[in-house]
Amino acid sequence: MATTQPTGRAAPDGGTAGAVGGRGDLPRAGRVVVKVGSSSLTSAAGGLDAARLEGLVGVLQAARARGTEVVLVSSGAIAAGLAPLGLARRPRDLATQQAAASVGQGLLVAAYAAALAPATPVGQVLLTADDVVRRTHYRNASRALERLLALGVLPVVNENDTVATDEIRFGDNDRLAALVAHLVRADALVLLSDVDALHDGPPSRPGSRRVPLVASPADLDGVEVGGTGGAGVGTGGMATKIAAAGIASSSGIPVLLTSAALAGPGLAGEDVGTWFAVTGRRVRTRLLWLAHAARSDGALVLDAGAVRAVRERDASLLPAGVREVRGTFEAGDPVDLLDEAGTLVARGLVGYAAGEVPPMLGRSTGDLARDLGPGRDRVLVHRDDLVVVPR
């Protein structure tokens, strides 16, 4: 087995592993995140399909042999837990979903470990929203993934469905994969489905054509996005994949969307699937999550001056510019920043609990330090923990 090369280091052929400009560069990518959905790993009966899983593993091994580091974001834990629990289909209630995930997660990772043995060790990484929002968690997750890759391990990432609540319904890991791609500074994201590409209409409709390239959001105008398809064990669909591709490509990471059956040709750089070209620059992963994924625990209503400061001057939010506090939150929680009409302006991680904020409203930091004591003159939301939401 060839030793994998971290992003930007010399590749085995003497070239440079890393930069991916188009699909033809994928074989030389230094690091790739691959996401596979439940419907691509399961049989018609709903359990794990050993042949499909082994086929995917073979593709990943081939990519690693070319010198590409691979991080796998894999759905399928809930699906794998259905049969042992005697369930005929994916449960709808959260508690049973959590139980199925608890049983199935071990089975899923064991299946990958068996298929990759003995050449490649497998490491399980379970993430929740906090792991990419809160600074300490984010650093821990990044450090763990980097170390696993440095040791030649193939990380298998999944959302921690056993303890997740609202997050368990979030995009069937598609958006999580986009954020993981940023977390590990991947050169490309590959989204695998049971559909070979994005089409301009339902793939089953006669005359529907593959969309080979999405160079800008305008290329999606007129494209019809259908339902989930698959074996009824996943929660994602084409809409969540397009959203995930948009998150990644708009912030510096190109995306290939194709089927698991075409994963091999896709990672080899062949003209399959749909390629989402980069449309923007990379940003901090925590801010991506705040913009696209975080569930806000409350809101702060800003006056017009604070709205301009946050939106136009990249400023921190001070208590003097806040008119109202809504909801219940603790220090460090994500909150929405609204204008006085209730329009979402930005999201950020608040520095105080909801009950601490009302006495501070409309007051300068100097007044707060004098009247309430040291430590009460901090900003409400620091600019490093704040992301403006497009109008």
N, C-alpha and C positions, 0 to 999 in steps of 0.2 A: 504494500500500500504506500503510495507517495505521501510525503509529508505535506500537509496543507499549508498554504501561505496566508498570513494575515494581510489585510487590505494595504495595498501600496508597496508591499515588499516584492522582492524579485521572485518571479515565477520559475518553475522548474526548467522551462525552455529558454531561460535567459532574458525573457521580456519582463514587463512590469504587470503584475496582477493588480487589478483595481478598477480603473475608470471604465464605465460602461456608457457609451454614447448611443448605441443602437443594439438591436437584438443580435447582430453578428458578433458583438463583443462579449456576449454572455459566457462563452467557453473560457475566456480569459479573466473573468471576474475574480477579484480577490475574496469577496465574501457575498453570499446570497442568502436571503431568507426565503424559504419555500413554505407556503401555507397549503394544507390539504383539508378538504371538508369531509364531513361524515359520510356523505353520499358517495364519495370516491373510495371509501374504505370498507363499506359494508355490503353484505349480500342482500338479495331480495327479501330475505327473512329478517334482516335488521342487524344481525351480528357481524363481527369483524370477518372480512373476506381475506383469508390468508394469501391467496394468489395476488390479489390487488395490492396488499401491503408489501409483499415481497417484490412485486414489480416496481413499486415506488422506491423501495430501498435500493434496488439495483441501479436505478437512475441516480440516486443521491450518491452512491458509491462511485459511480462513473465520474460525477462532477468533482468529488473529492480527489479522485485519482488524477484529474487534470490540474489540481492545485487550488481548487476553490474551497474555501471554508463554507460550511452549510449549517444554518440554523433552521430547524423544522418546527413550524407552528402547526400542530395537529389537533383537529377536532376528533371526535369519536369516543370520548370517555363515556358520555351518557349512553350512546348507542351500544358500546361494549358491555355496559352494565344491565342492559334490558333482559337478555336471556337468563343470566344467573338469578335475576329477581323474578323471573316468570312473567315479564311484561311483554305484551305483544306489540306495543308501539310506544313512542316517546311520550312520557307523562306530561300533563299540562301544569300540574301544581308544583310549586317551587320545592317543597320538601322532598317529594319523590324524585324530582330531577337531581337534587343534591345527593340523595341516596344512591341513585344510579351512577352518578359521577364518581362517588366514593368507591363503589365496587369496580366500575369500569376503568378508572384511571390506571390502577395497577396492572390490569389486564392489557391495556393499550401499550403501556411502556414496556411491559414484559415481552409483548409481541415484537416490538421494534428491537429490543435488546437481543432477542433470539435470532431475528432475521439478520442483524448486523454483526453478530458474533462470528468468529473471534476477532475479526479485523478491526472493528470500530466500537469503542465503548460508548454507551448512551447515558446521558444525564437528563433527569427530569427537572423541569423548571416550571413551577406553577405561579402565575402572576394574577394580581387583582389591580383595580384602578389605582389604589394607593401606591402601588409599586412603581408607577411611572409618573405620579403627581407629586407625592411628598418627597422632599429633597433627599432625606436619609435613605428611604426605601429605594428611590431611583438609583442612587449611587451603589447601593448594595446589589441591586439587580444587574446593573451594568458591570460591576466588578466580577460578579459570579459568572456571567456569560462570557466575559473576556477570558477569565481563567480557564473555563471549560474548553473554549476554543484553542487556547494556547497549549492545553494538554492533549489535544487531538480528539477531544470528545465531540460527539454530535449531540447538541442540546435539543431536546424535544420539549417545546414550550406549549402550554395550554393555559387557558384561563382557569383559575382555581374555583371551578363550579361548585365544589362542596361547600364553600363558605361564602361565595358571591351571592348577592341579592339582586339588585337591579341589574348588575353587570352581566348576570347569567344570560340575559336576553339580548346582549349587545352584539349584533352583527355576526354571530357565529364565528368569532375569531378573525374575521376579515380585517376589521379595523385594528384589532390587537396586533395582527401581523404587520400592518403598516407602521405601527408605533414601535414594535420590536425592531423593525428594519432601521429605524432611526436610533434606537437604543444601542444597537451594535454597530452603527455606522456602515450599514450594508451598501454594496454597490448596486444592487438590484433586488426587487421583490418579485417573486413568482407566485401567482395565485392559481391554484389548481382546483378545478371543478369537475362536474360531469358533463359540461358543455364545452365544445372545442374552442369557442371564441365568443366575443360579443358579435351579435348580428344586428342588422338594421330592423329586424322584426323577430317575432318568435321563430326559433330555429326550425320548428316543425311546419311552419307555414311555407308552402311552395313559393319559390322566388326570393326568400329571405337570403341575404348575402352577408358574408363575413365582413366585419370591419377590421381591416388589417392594422390600421394605425389611428391612434387618437393623438394628434399633435397639440390640440388645445381643447378646452371645454366646448368650443363652438362645434367641434366635430361630432358631438353627441346630440346636437339638435336634430329632432325628428327620429331618433333611435327609440324604439319601443322596448321597454324592459319588462319581462314577464315574471312569473312566479318562481318558486324555489326549485321545482323539479326534484330529481333524486328519489331516494327510497323512503322519504318521509321521516328520516331520523335526524335531519339537520334543521337549523333555523335560518340560515342565510339564504340568499338568492342573488341574482345578478345585480340588483340594486345595491346591496351591501358591498359587493365586489367593486362596482364602479365607484362607490363612495370611498372605499379603501384605496383604490388606485388614484383617486383624486387627491386624497390626503398625502400619499407618498410622492406622486409626481409633481404636485404643486410646491413641494418642499425639498426637491433635489434628488429624488430616487425614482428611476424609471421602473416600470412595471410590465411584466408579461402576464396576460390572462389567457389560460388555455385549460384543456382537460388533463386529468391525471394520465390518461392514455397517451397523450402527446407530450408528456413532461420530458422524456428523453430527447426528442427532436428539438423541443423548445430550449432546453438548457444547452443543447449543442449549437444553438444559434440559427436554426432553420426557420423558414417563414411559416410559422404556425401561430394560431391564436391571435390575440390583439395586443399590440405594443402601445403602451401609454408613455409618450415621451415626456421628459422633464419640462416643466413649465415654470418653475420657480427655484429659489435657493433654499438650502437647508436651514432649519431653525431648531431651537432646542426642543427635545422630545416632550419634556414636561409641558411646554407651552402648546405643542400640538395637541396633547391630550386635553388640556383645558379648553382649547378652541373647538375640538371635534367630539370629545367623548365624555368629559367630566359631567357628572350629575351635580348640579349646584344645590347647596343646602340652604341658601337664602339669597337675599339681594340687598344691595345698597343703591339708593336713588341719588343721583348726582345733579348738582345745579349746572347751568350752562357753562360756567367757567371751568368746572372740573371736567366736564365732557370734552371741552376743547383741549385741556391740558393732557388728558389721557389719550385722546384720539390723535391729536396733531403734534404734541410736543414730547411724546414718549415719557411722560412724567409719572411719578408715583401718585397714588391717591391719598390726599391729606384729609383729616377730619373736617377741615373748614369747608370743603366742597361737597359734603354729604348732607342731604336733606332728610332722609328717612332710612330706617332699618326694617327689613322684612324677613320673616322666617327665623329659624333657630339654627345656629351654627356655633362651632368651636373654633378657637384659634388654629389656623392651618387648613381649614376647610375651604373648598372652592365655592365662590359666590358669584352671582351675576352682578354686573354694574349696569344700571339702567339710567336712561335720561328721564326727565320729568314726565314725558309722555309714555313711559313704560317700555321704550324700545331698548333692546339689548345693545350695549356699546362695547362691553368687554367682559372677560372673566378673569378672576384672580384668586389667589390664596390669601385669605384675610388674616391680619395679624392679631385680632382680638376676637373674643367670644361675643355673641350677639348682645348679651346683657351688659357688656362693658362699653358698648359703642354709644348709646343715646346721650350720656352726659358729655360726650366729646363733640357732638355734631355742631358744625358751624364755627368751631373755635380753632384758633391758631395753635401751632405746636408750642409756641412760647407761652401762651395762656395756659395750656394743659400742663406744661412742666411746672409753672408757678402755682397753679391752683390744685392740681391733682398729684403732684410729686413726680420725681424722676421715673422714667420708664413709661410715662403716659404721653410722651411727646414723639412716639414713633409714628411712622406712616401707617395708614390702615391697610393698604395693599402696595407692596414695593413693586417698582417697575420690572424687576427681574422675575416676579411671580405674577405677571399680568400680561394678557394677550388681548389685543383689540380684535373684535369680530367684524368682518367686512359688513358694510352697510347693506 
